[in-house]
Amino acid sequence: MLKLVSILWNSFKMAIQELKVNKLRTFLSLFGITIGIFCIIGVLATIDSLNKEINKELNSIGANTVWVDKFDFTQMGPDFPWWKYVKRPNMRYKEMQFLKENLKQAKHVALFLGNAVNADYEGTTLQNTFLFGVSEDFAQIQGLKIISGRYLTEADFIRGTPVCIIGYKNAEDIFGSAQYAVGKAISVNGHKLLIVGLIEKQGTSVIDVGFQYDQSIITSNTFFSSMFEEDKVGRNFIMIEPNEGVTTKALSDEIRGYMRQIRRLSPNDEDNFALNEVNYLSKLFDPLFSTLNIAGWAIAGLSLVVGAFGVANIMFVTVRERTSQIGLKKAIGARKKTILTEFLLESAFLCIIGGMIGLFLVWLLSVILSSFLPFSILIAPRIISLALGICIFIGILAGIIPASQAAKMDPVVAIRTK
């Protein structure tokens, strides 16, 4: 064990010495390793952080929920047949109520209505902000947090009371400070609404599914319906959260049966509604992640190959410079295995130094980008482990030939070499 520690320490000292004595040569040789690690770790850290942020946002809107909607997420694209889906009937409160009463595998069922509106308060106007009309279970599915005031009560939903809760940014824009929002009355498209609650600040979202709570005003679906006729509702769907242990696929099958029953569709009629699983939204980013991965590995691979040749060149020069030392070591009893291990470890340490510089650059870039992006870029421990693993592998690969040459040297010939 002590011998192994001694070999490791000696190899590390030799690597540092090489870096000190031949700074420019070593730096240029390790530059490829640094760029390779920077590219692949930068890409992996960005994708990993973006993935976590997407999952976090999906969880906040109910990642395992199913939305009964006019439009089909899976059909979105440049050739999306809007004319086909626009003609479909809107979701109605009585349909939501029927599903809520009959679905055996559903935990919560809520109706969501949305329109762009203008909101006014004492001469200050918010144009094209979002007014949402929701039913009772909405807060349970979305997990909204009220930081001041209260949420809508059962009486508000039953009576259609003209009250609302407001998003943080909207409150700041109208009142100058969000803390003054609760208790104030605003005019929304000519209708007076009393603000009874303030929604916790959400921040910028990576994915936009139409909620944008910071810029929203939320009232009961009952009051919303008194403001807008059914055919003038811009966004309209039913959101359904399954019971514990129930898959969205199983829930979708049950919903489809009841929706076809409600709408009196015959066996030959196609669905005039869509069942969208919110988890599908995360799959929309898969092509982007795949492209980034391929690009990152391609650039990293090229840089690492160049870096490996650079490290190999250093090791060949090092073996030549230390030929007499190698001969002396072998003459006093050093084994081939020991010489081989020392040079391989030195090569690996050189690559690790290059890799650590690359990791530092990624960390520096992540700090800068995190101040601009709507999410923080973090380097996970497993990514750091991958970087170190790549460095060790490249180091051993680059040093295997020169290390083998050093291990096979004849001690008498080596000692005489100047």
C-alpha positions in Angstrom: 0.0 0.0 0.0 2.8 2.4 0.9 4.6 1.5 -2.3 1.5 2.4 -4.3 1.1 5.7 -2.5 4.8 6.4 -3.1 4.4 5.7 -6.9 1.3 7.9 -7.0 3.1 10.8 -5.2 6.2 10.5 -7.4 4.1 10.5 -10.5 2.2 13.5 -9.4 5.4 15.4 -8.5 6.8 14.6 -12.0 3.7 15.9 -13.7 3.8 19.1 -11.7 7.6 19.4 -12.4 6.9 19.0 -16.1 4.3 21.7 -16.0 6.7 24.1 -14.2 9.8 23.4 -16.3 8.1 23.4 -19.7 5.1 25.7 -19.1 4.4 26.7 -22.7 5.0 23.2 -24.2 2.9 21.5 -21.6 0.1 24.0 -21.8 -0.1 23.8 -25.6 -0.1 20.0 -25.4 -2.8 19.9 -22.7 -4.9 22.6 -24.5 -6.7 19.9 -26.5 -7.7 18.1 -23.3 -8.9 21.3 -21.8 -11.1 22.2 -24.8 -12.4 18.6 -25.1 -13.4 18.5 -21.4 -14.8 22.0 -21.6 -17.0 21.1 -24.6 -18.5 17.8 -23.4 -18.9 18.9 -19.7 -20.3 22.2 -20.7 -22.9 20.5 -23.0 -23.7 17.8 -20.4 -24.0 20.3 -17.5 -26.3 22.6 -19.6 -28.5 19.7 -20.7 -28.7 18.2 -17.2 -29.6 21.6 -15.7 -32.2 22.3 -18.4 -33.7 18.9 -17.9 -34.0 19.4 -14.2 -35.6 22.9 -14.7 -38.1 21.4 -17.2 -39.1 18.6 -14.9 -39.4 21.1 -12.0 -41.7 23.3 -14.1 -43.7 20.3 -15.3 -44.1 19.2 -11.7 -45.4 22.6 -10.8 -48.2 22.4 -13.4 -48.9 18.7 -12.7 -46.4 16.5 -14.6 -48.6 13.4 -14.4 -51.8 15.1 -15.3 -53.9 14.6 -18.4 -55.5 17.6 -20.2 -58.8 17.2 -22.1 -58.4 19.7 -24.9 -59.4 20.7 -28.4 -55.8 20.6 -29.6 -53.4 17.7 -29.7 -49.9 18.4 -28.4 -48.5 15.5 -30.5 -49.7 17.1 -33.8 -48.2 20.5 -33.2 -45.8 21.6 -36.0 -45.6 23.6 -39.2 -48.3 21.4 -40.9 -50.7 21.5 -37.9 -54.3 21.4 -39.3 -55.7 24.3 -37.2 -59.0 24.3 -39.2 -59.7 20.7 -38.0 -59.2 21.4 -34.3 -60.6 24.9 -34.0 -64.1 23.6 -35.1 -64.2 21.1 -32.2 -66.5 22.0 -29.3 -65.1 23.7 -26.2 -64.9 21.9 -22.8 -67.9 22.7 -20.7 -68.3 22.9 -16.9 -71.0 20.2 -17.0 -68.5 17.9 -18.8 -65.9 18.6 -16.1 -68.4 17.9 -13.4 -69.5 14.7 -15.0 -65.9 13.5 -15.2 -65.3 14.5 -11.6 -68.3 12.5 -10.4 -67.6 9.4 -12.5 -63.9 8.9 -13.0 -62.7 6.2 -10.6 -59.0 6.8 -11.2 -58.9 10.5 -10.9 -57.9 12.4 -7.8 -58.6 16.0 -8.9 -60.5 17.4 -11.9 -60.6 21.1 -12.8 -61.8 23.3 -15.6 -59.4 26.0 -17.0 -60.5 29.0 -19.0 -58.3 31.8 -20.2 -58.4 35.0 -22.2 -56.2 38.0 -22.8 -57.6 41.1 -21.1 -56.8 44.7 -20.1 -56.6 45.5 -16.4 -56.9 49.1 -15.1 -56.3 50.7 -11.7 -56.4 54.5 -11.2 -55.1 55.3 -14.7 -52.6 52.5 -14.9 -53.4 49.9 -17.6 -52.0 46.5 -18.1 -52.6 45.5 -21.7 -53.0 41.9 -22.9 -52.5 40.3 -19.5 -54.0 36.9 -18.7 -57.3 36.3 -17.0 -57.9 32.7 -15.9 -61.1 31.2 -14.8 -60.7 28.0 -12.8 -62.8 25.6 -10.9 -62.3 24.3 -7.3 -59.6 21.6 -7.8 -57.3 23.9 -9.8 -55.1 24.9 -6.8 -54.6 21.3 -5.8 -53.4 20.3 -9.2 -51.2 23.3 -9.7 -49.9 23.7 -6.2 -50.3 27.5 -6.2 -48.8 29.3 -3.2 -50.5 32.5 -1.9 -48.0 34.7 0.0 -50.4 37.4 1.0 -54.2 37.3 1.5 -56.1 34.1 0.6 -57.2 31.8 -2.2 -60.7 31.7 -3.7 -63.2 30.1 -1.3 -66.0 27.6 -2.0 -68.5 30.5 -1.8 -66.6 32.4 -4.4 -66.9 29.4 -6.8 -70.6 28.8 -6.1 -71.7 32.5 -6.2 -69.3 33.7 -8.8 -68.1 36.5 -6.5 -66.1 39.2 -8.3 -62.9 38.5 -6.5 -59.5 37.4 -7.8 -55.9 36.5 -7.0 -53.1 38.3 -8.9 -49.6 37.4 -10.2 -46.6 39.0 -8.6 -45.4 40.9 -11.7 -48.9 42.2 -12.5 -49.2 43.5 -8.9 -45.8 45.3 -9.2 -46.7 46.8 -12.6 -50.1 48.1 -11.4 -49.4 49.2 -7.8 -45.6 49.8 -7.9 -45.1 47.2 -5.1 -46.7 43.8 -4.9 -47.4 44.2 -1.1 -50.1 46.8 -1.7 -52.1 44.5 -4.1 -54.4 42.7 -1.6 -57.6 44.6 -0.9 -57.5 46.8 -4.0 -60.1 46.7 -6.7 -59.1 46.6 -10.4 -61.2 46.9 -13.5 -60.8 44.0 -16.0 -62.5 44.6 -19.3 -65.0 46.8 -17.6 -65.7 44.4 -14.7 -64.6 45.3 -11.1 -62.6 42.6 -9.3 -61.4 42.7 -5.7 -57.9 41.3 -5.2 -58.0 38.9 -2.3 -54.6 37.1 -2.7 -51.1 37.5 -4.1 -49.4 34.6 -5.9 -45.8 33.7 -5.0 -43.3 35.0 -7.6 -42.6 32.4 -10.2 -39.8 33.9 -12.3 -39.1 33.3 -16.0 -40.1 29.8 -17.3 -38.2 27.6 -19.7 -41.4 26.2 -21.1 -44.5 28.1 -21.8 -47.8 26.2 -21.6 -49.9 29.3 -21.3 -50.0 29.9 -17.6 -47.4 32.6 -16.8 -48.7 33.1 -13.3 -46.6 36.2 -12.6 -48.6 38.0 -15.3 -52.0 36.5 -14.5 -55.2 37.3 -12.8 -57.2 34.3 -11.5 -60.9 34.2 -10.7 -63.5 31.6 -10.5 -64.8 29.9 -13.6 -68.3 31.0 -12.6 -67.4 34.7 -12.7 -65.3 34.2 -15.8 -68.2 32.7 -17.6 -70.3 35.8 -16.8 -67.7 37.9 -18.5 -67.3 35.9 -21.7 -69.5 33.9 -24.0 -68.5 30.3 -24.5 -67.3 30.8 -28.1 -65.2 33.8 -27.1 -62.9 31.9 -24.6 -59.4 31.8 -25.9 -58.0 28.9 -23.9 -60.2 26.1 -22.6 -59.4 22.6 -21.2 -60.0 20.2 -18.4 -57.1 19.1 -16.3 -57.2 15.7 -14.5 -54.7 14.4 -11.9 -54.7 10.6 -11.4 -54.8 8.7 -8.1 -51.6 7.5 -6.6 -50.2 4.5 -8.6 -52.4 5.2 -11.6 -50.6 5.8 -14.9 -51.6 8.6 -17.2 -52.2 5.9 -19.9 -54.8 4.1 -17.7 -56.4 7.4 -16.8 -56.6 8.5 -20.4 -58.4 5.3 -21.4 -61.0 5.9 -18.7 -61.4 9.6 -19.7 -61.8 8.7 -23.4 -64.7 6.3 -22.6 -66.6 8.9 -20.5 -65.9 11.8 -23.0 -67.3 9.8 -25.8 -70.3 8.9 -23.7 -70.9 12.6 -22.7 -70.6 13.8 -26.3 -72.7 10.9 -27.6 -70.2 9.7 -30.2 -71.0 6.5 -32.1 -68.3 3.8 -32.4 -67.5 5.0 -35.9 -67.1 8.6 -34.9 -63.6 9.9 -34.3 -62.8 11.8 -31.1 -63.7 15.5 -31.2 -61.3 16.1 -28.2 -57.7 15.4 -27.5 -56.1 13.8 -24.4 -52.7 15.4 -23.7 -50.3 14.0 -21.2 -48.3 16.8 -19.7 -45.2 14.6 -19.5 -45.2 14.6 -23.3 -44.0 18.2 -23.2 -40.6 17.1 -21.9 -40.2 14.9 -24.9 -40.4 17.9 -27.2 -36.9 18.9 -26.1 -35.4 15.4 -26.9 -34.3 16.4 -30.5 -32.6 19.5 -29.2 -30.8 17.5 -26.4 -29.8 14.9 -29.0 -28.3 17.5 -31.4 -26.4 19.2 -28.6 -25.1 15.9 -27.3 -23.8 14.9 -30.8 -22.2 18.3 -31.4 -20.6 18.3 -27.9 -19.2 14.8 -28.3 -18.0 15.5 -31.8 -16.1 18.7 -30.9 -14.9 17.1 -27.6 -13.7 13.9 -29.4 -11.7 15.8 -32.0 -10.1 18.0 -29.2 -9.4 15.0 -27.0 -7.6 13.2 -29.9 -5.5 16.2 -30.5 -4.8 16.5 -26.8 -3.9 12.8 -26.5 -1.3 13.2 -29.2 0.0 16.2 -27.4 0.3 14.3 -24.1 1.9 11.4 -25.9 4.5 13.8 -27.4 5.3 15.1 -23.9 5.7 11.6 -22.6 8.0 10.6 -25.4 10.2 13.6 -24.7 10.0 12.9 -20.9 11.2 9.3 -21.4 14.1 10.5 -23.6 15.1 13.1 -21.0 15.0 10.7 -18.1 16.6 7.7 -19.8 19.6 7.7 -17.5 17.3 7.9 -14.4 15.3 5.0 -15.7 18.4 3.0 -16.2 19.6 3.8 -12.6 16.2 2.8 -11.1 16.2 -0.5 -13.0 19.8 -1.1 -11.9 18.9 -0.8 -8.2 16.0 -3.2 -8.6 13.0 -1.3 -10.0 10.6 -3.6 -11.9 9.2 -3.1 -15.3 5.8 -2.9 -13.8 6.9 -0.1 -11.5 8.4 2.0 -14.3 5.3 1.4 -16.5 3.0 2.5 -13.7 4.9 5.6 -12.9 4.8 6.9 -16.4 1.2 6.0 -17.0 0.2 7.8 -13.8 2.2 10.8 -14.8 0.5 10.9 -18.2 -2.9 10.5 -16.4 -2.1 13.3 -14.0 -1.1 15.6 -16.9 -4.5 14.9 -18.5 -6.3 15.5 -15.2 -4.6 18.9 -14.9 -5.8 19.8 -18.4 -9.3 18.5 -17.5 -9.4 20.5 -14.2 -8.7 23.6 -16.2 -11.5 22.7 -18.5 -13.9 22.1 -15.6 -12.9 25.5 -14.1 -13.7 27.2 -17.4 -17.1 25.4 -17.5 -17.8 26.5 -13.9 -16.8 30.1 -14.7 -19.1 30.1 -17.8 -22.0 28.6 -15.8 -21.8 31.4 -13.3 -21.9 34.0 -16.0 -24.7 32.3 -18.0 -26.8 31.6 -14.9 -27.2 35.3 -14.4 -28.8 35.7 -17.8 -30.7 32.4 -18.3 -34.0 31.6 -16.6 -32.3 28.6 -14.9 -29.1 27.9 -13.1 -26.4 25.7 -14.7 -25.0 23.3 -12.2 -22.2 20.7 -12.7 -23.5 17.5 -11.1 -21.0 15.3 -9.2 -21.5 12.5 -11.8 -20.5 14.8 -14.6 -17.3 15.7 -12.7 -16.6 12.0 -12.2 -17.2 11.5 -16.0 -14.7 14.2 -16.7 -12.0 12.7 -14.4 -12.7 9.3 -15.9 -12.2 10.6 -19.5 -9.0 12.3 -18.4 -7.6 9.2 -16.8 -8.5 7.1 -19.9 -7.0 9.5 -22.3 -3.9 9.8 -20.1 -3.3 6.0 -20.0 -4.0 5.7 -23.7 -1.6 8.5 -24.6 1.1 7.3 -22.3 1.0 3.5 -22.9 3.6 3.5 -25.8 6.2 5.8 -24.2 5.7 4.1 -20.8 6.2 0.6 -22.4 9.4 1.9 -24.0 10.7 3.1 -20.7 9.8 -0.2 -18.9 11.6 -2.3 -21.6 14.9 -0.3 -21.5 18.1 -2.1 -20.9 19.5 -0.6 -17.6 23.1 -0.7 -18.8 22.4 1.1 -22.1 20.0 3.5 -20.4 22.6 4.6 -17.8 25.2 5.3 -20.5 22.7 7.5 -22.4 23.3 11.2 -22.0 
